[in-house]
Amino acid sequence: QVQLVESGGRLVQTGGSLRLSCLASGLAFSRYTMGWFRQAPGKGREFVGGNSGSGSTTYYADSVKGRFTISRDNAKNTVYLQMSSLKPEDTAVYYCAADFAPLRATMTSPREYNYWGQGTQVTVSS
């Protein structure tokens, strides 16, 4: 079965950087669109970015554009979320997600992703 396991979340100060990882198994990783989402307490799950199977195309939410970078290593079945210039409002549980559908710019809803990890907590202190 498909499994996605995030790691790397922790407490970090405002302005700091952090890299999250998501290790996938049970799927042909290079054929899957990978997404990152986040959910703050009391809020819905928010799109952060999506990355195509080849890694050549990535879309970002406006709120993270220029600060976050998604990359993937298909040989390691892993997608990364590099976060910099972190703000307190970036505090959330971060989830990776996967879907077989090709990446589209409009693929920003959680409903469009079929597989999910358990999440990793990122807390940005002010």
PyMOL commands that set and color helices and strands:
alter all, ss='L'
color gray80, all
select helices_A, chain A and resi 29-31+88-90+110-112
alter helices_A, ss='H'
color red, helices_A
select strands_A, chain A and resi 3-7+11-13+18-25+33-39+46-51+58-60+68-73+78-83+92-99+115-116+120-125
alter strands_A, ss='S'
color yellow, strands_A
deselect
rebuild
show_as cartoon
